[in-house]
Amino acid sequence: MRASLQTEREDWAFIVSATLVFTLALLVTLLDFVMIQRMSYRFGVVNIVGSVLFSVGVVMRLVGKRTLGRHYSYGLRALPNHKLIKHGIYRHVRHPISLAAVIYSTGIPLVLSSFYGFFVMLGLIPLILYRIKIEENMLISKFGDEYREYMKRTKKLIPFIF
């Protein structure tokens, strides 16, 4: 029970911090677009890259959530009858929903050509890595050697790389 409370507390620290960084990045993006760029939208390469990143991230998140099915939750938790999902997108990467969050979040400011917002949004990456550490500790305590073996076969966040 104690480990469960610790995980919940650490997860809330992530949720609050990530929400603040995401909100700040959106605010910076909008202020940049309205006040600095004077809402003069020029559709170019940066905007296309941003749109593609956003779209790929959203689709990847949906695929990850769908693969998890009833095991998905916004907060970290392991139910008594919880099964380790190792198929679908989880065959290639252990945290595809986290990867998706990085991809679509960095795409949002690029859609509006806001490099200021983009750099603030990059602040989510260390927070997401922190949450992955918490989640992996929880999964190791729940699944033990099964999860350790899964960790050896799949990359944490970027297929074939990391």
C-alpha positions as CSV (number, residue, x, y, z in Angstrom):
1,M,0.0,0.0,0.0
2,R,2.8,2.4,0.9
3,A,4.4,2.1,-2.6
4,S,1.0,2.7,-4.1
5,L,0.6,6.0,-2.2
6,Q,4.2,7.0,-3.1
7,T,3.5,6.4,-6.8
8,E,0.2,8.3,-6.6
9,R,2.0,11.3,-5.0
10,E,4.8,11.3,-7.6
11,D,2.3,11.0,-10.4
12,W,0.3,14.0,-9.1
13,A,3.6,16.0,-9.0
14,F,4.0,15.1,-12.7
15,I,0.4,15.9,-13.6
16,V,0.5,19.3,-11.9
17,S,4.0,20.2,-13.3
18,A,3.2,19.0,-16.9
19,T,-0.1,20.8,-16.9
20,L,1.6,24.1,-15.9
21,V,4.4,23.7,-18.5
22,F,1.9,22.8,-21.2
23,T,-0.4,25.7,-20.3
24,L,2.5,28.1,-20.2
25,A,3.8,26.9,-23.6
26,L,0.3,27.4,-25.1
27,L,0.1,30.9,-23.6
28,V,3.6,31.8,-24.9
29,T,2.6,30.4,-28.3
30,L,-0.6,32.5,-28.5
31,L,1.2,35.6,-27.2
32,D,3.9,35.2,-29.8
33,F,1.4,34.7,-32.5
34,V,-0.9,37.6,-31.5
35,M,1.7,40.2,-30.2
36,I,4.9,39.5,-32.0
37,Q,3.8,38.0,-35.3
38,R,0.7,40.2,-35.3
39,M,-1.4,37.2,-36.4
40,S,0.1,37.3,-39.8
41,Y,-0.1,33.6,-40.7
42,R,2.3,32.5,-43.4
43,F,1.8,28.8,-44.2
44,G,5.2,27.3,-44.8
45,V,7.5,24.4,-44.0
46,V,7.5,25.0,-40.2
47,N,3.7,25.0,-40.2
48,I,3.5,21.8,-42.3
49,V,6.0,20.1,-40.0
50,G,4.0,21.2,-37.0
51,S,0.8,19.9,-38.5
52,V,2.4,16.6,-39.3
53,L,3.8,16.3,-35.8
54,F,0.5,17.1,-34.2
55,S,-1.4,14.7,-36.4
56,V,1.1,11.8,-36.0
57,G,1.1,12.4,-32.2
58,V,-2.7,12.4,-31.9
59,V,-3.0,9.2,-34.0
60,M,-0.2,7.5,-32.0
61,R,-1.9,8.4,-28.7
62,L,-5.2,7.0,-30.0
63,V,-3.5,3.8,-31.1
64,G,-1.8,3.4,-27.7
65,K,-5.0,4.0,-25.7
66,R,-6.9,1.6,-27.9
67,T,-4.2,-1.1,-27.5
68,L,-4.4,-0.7,-23.7
69,G,-8.2,-0.8,-23.8
70,R,-9.6,-1.1,-20.3
71,H,-6.1,-1.0,-18.8
72,Y,-5.6,2.7,-19.8
73,S,-6.0,5.4,-17.2
74,Y,-4.7,9.0,-17.1
75,G,-3.2,8.4,-13.7
76,L,-0.7,5.6,-13.0
77,R,-2.4,2.5,-11.5
78,A,-2.1,-1.2,-11.7
79,L,-5.3,-3.1,-11.1
80,P,-5.3,-6.5,-9.3
81,N,-6.2,-8.3,-12.6
82,H,-4.0,-6.0,-14.7
83,K,-2.2,-7.7,-17.6
84,L,1.1,-6.5,-19.1
85,I,0.4,-5.3,-22.7
86,K,3.2,-6.3,-25.0
87,H,1.4,-6.4,-28.4
88,G,0.5,-3.8,-31.0
89,I,2.5,-0.6,-30.7
90,Y,3.7,-1.8,-27.3
91,R,5.8,-4.5,-29.1
92,H,8.0,-1.7,-30.4
93,V,8.1,0.9,-27.6
94,R,7.2,0.7,-23.9
95,H,5.7,4.2,-23.6
96,P,4.0,5.1,-26.9
97,I,1.5,7.4,-25.3
98,S,4.3,9.4,-23.7
99,L,6.1,9.6,-27.1
100,A,2.9,10.7,-28.6
101,A,2.6,13.5,-26.0
102,V,6.1,14.8,-26.9
103,I,5.3,14.7,-30.6
104,Y,1.9,16.4,-30.6
105,S,2.9,18.9,-28.0
106,T,5.9,20.1,-29.9
107,G,3.8,20.3,-33.1
108,I,1.3,22.7,-31.6
109,P,3.5,25.8,-31.4
110,L,5.1,25.0,-34.8
111,V,1.6,25.2,-36.4
112,L,1.6,28.9,-35.4
113,S,5.4,29.4,-36.2
114,S,6.1,30.0,-32.5
115,F,9.7,29.1,-31.7
116,Y,9.3,30.6,-28.2
117,G,6.3,28.3,-27.5
118,F,8.2,25.4,-29.0
119,F,11.2,25.9,-26.6
120,V,8.9,26.2,-23.6
121,M,7.0,23.0,-24.8
122,L,10.4,21.2,-24.8
123,G,10.2,21.5,-21.0
124,L,7.7,18.6,-21.0
125,I,10.4,16.2,-22.0
126,P,12.2,15.9,-18.7
127,L,8.8,15.7,-16.9
128,I,7.7,12.9,-19.2
129,L,11.0,11.1,-18.6
130,Y,10.4,11.5,-14.8
131,R,6.9,10.0,-15.2
132,I,8.3,7.1,-17.2
133,K,10.7,6.3,-14.4
134,I,7.8,6.3,-11.9
135,E,5.7,4.1,-14.1
136,E,8.5,1.6,-14.8
137,N,9.1,1.3,-11.0
138,M,5.4,0.6,-10.5
139,L,5.3,-2.0,-13.3
140,I,8.5,-3.7,-12.0
141,S,6.9,-4.0,-8.6
142,K,3.6,-5.4,-10.2
143,F,5.1,-7.7,-12.9
144,G,8.7,-8.3,-11.7
145,D,10.8,-10.4,-14.1
146,E,8.1,-10.4,-16.8
147,Y,8.5,-6.6,-17.0
148,R,12.3,-6.7,-16.8
149,E,12.4,-9.1,-19.7
150,Y,10.0,-6.8,-21.7
151,M,12.4,-3.9,-20.9
152,K,15.3,-5.9,-22.5
153,R,13.3,-6.5,-25.7
154,T,11.8,-3.1,-26.3
155,K,13.0,0.5,-26.2
156,K,11.7,3.0,-23.7
157,L,10.5,5.8,-25.9
158,I,12.0,5.8,-29.4
159,P,11.9,2.5,-31.4
160,F,15.3,1.0,-32.1
161,I,17.1,4.0,-30.4
162,F,16.1,4.8,-26.8
